[in-house]
Amino acid sequence: MSNHNDLPPDLAEIEALARAAMATLPVAFKAEAEKVVLQIEDLASDAMLTDLEIADPFTLTGLYDGVPLTEKSVSDQTVKPDAIWLFRRAILDEWIERGDVSLAALVAHVYVHELAHHFGWSDEDIASIDEWWT
């Protein structure tokens, strides 16, 4: 994706890349993945960082906030929808630091990693979708 004046990709562009990654998921996972709320922010909130005991917000590129499907029960009371958070500035920093992957590939990698938490996927399951997971 390109934008005017060589500005870094904005929140909408990161979301578009994540949605493009969602569109490439195997059919068996796509419908359930579409139920997970996608949130794009510049950086994780102070509350998130405190909960995770993370000091540097630039080290957190994504977060799954919810109950994995493998742990859900039909009797569970849904308090809030499951969500995947992607953090634009941390992703851009990692992208620049790596220098060897496209931004689309990195966003897809972070998205699939967080989606794996939702599905309760094993490393083998993730590797079947995301070749970086080895």
N, C-alpha and C positions, 0 to 999 in steps of 0.2 A: 504494500500500500504506500502510496506517496501522498504527501500533503504539500501545501503551499509554503514557500519561504523556508523549506528545510527544517520545519519545526519537528520536534519529536512526536511520535504517535500519541494521540490523545486517548482519553478513556473510551470513546466510541470506537476507535480503531482497534484497540485491544479487545474490546467486546466482540467486534466483527470477526477478528481472528479466532477467538474462542468459539464463537458460533459456527464458524467454518470447520473447526476441528470436530465439533459436535455432529455436524452434518456427515462426517466421514466415518462415524462410529458404525460398527456392525448393527444390522437391523434389530438383533436380539436385545441390544442395550439402548438404542436410540430413544424409544418412547419413555423409558424410565429416566434416562439422562435429562430429557426435556422437562421433567417435573422438578428438577433441582434448580432453584433460583440462582441465577448468575449475577454476581455483584462485582463491579470493577471499581476500585478506589486507587488513589495514588499510593498510599501506604496503609499498613494495618493501623488500627486505632490503638491508643495507649492501653485501653482495657484488654484488647486482644493480646497485645504484647505482654502485659502483666500476667494474664491467665496462662500464657504459654511459657512464661519466664524467659522471654527473648528481649535482650537489651537493644539490639540494633535492628530497626525496622527494615533496613535494606537487605537483611538475610532471609526475610519471609516473602516468597514470591506468590504463594497461594495458601489457602486454608479451606478445609472442609468443615462446615459447621452443621452438624446433624447427627442422626442416629443411623449407623449403617443398616442396610436392608437385612443383613444376616442377623441383626439384633432386634429387629422390629417385631412387634406383636400386633395382631388385629385389635387387641384391647388397649393399646397405647393411646393416650390422649395427646393429640398433636398440639403442641404449644406454638411452634413456629415452623415454617417450612424449612426443609434442608436447603443449605446454600453452599455454593462454592464461591469463595472470594479470590479474585486475582488482583495483585498489587502492582500497578503499572510501573512505578518508579523502580521498585526492586527488580522487576522483570527486565526493564531497560538496562539497569546496571549490569545484571548478569549477561544480557545479550552483548553488551559492549565489551565486558570482560572476557567472554568466551571468544568472540570475534570469528567463530567458525560455523555458526548456524544462522539460519534465517530467523527473523523475529516470529514468523508464522510457526516455524517448527518449535521454537522455545515456548510460545504461548500454548501450543497444542500439548507439549510435554507436561507443562505445569497443570493444565486443565485435566489431562488424563490421569495424572498422579492424584489429584484431588478427587476426581470422580471414582478412582479405585477405592478410596476410603468409603465412599457411599455404597458401593457394591460389595464391599468386603472381599475384594479381589486378591488373589495370591500374586506373587511376583511373576509366575508363569502366565497368568491371565493378562497382566499388564503388558508383558513382553509380546503377547500376540497382537497387540494394538500399537504399542509404542516401542520401536526398536532401540531407543536409548536405555530402556530398562533391562540391563543385563548384569 
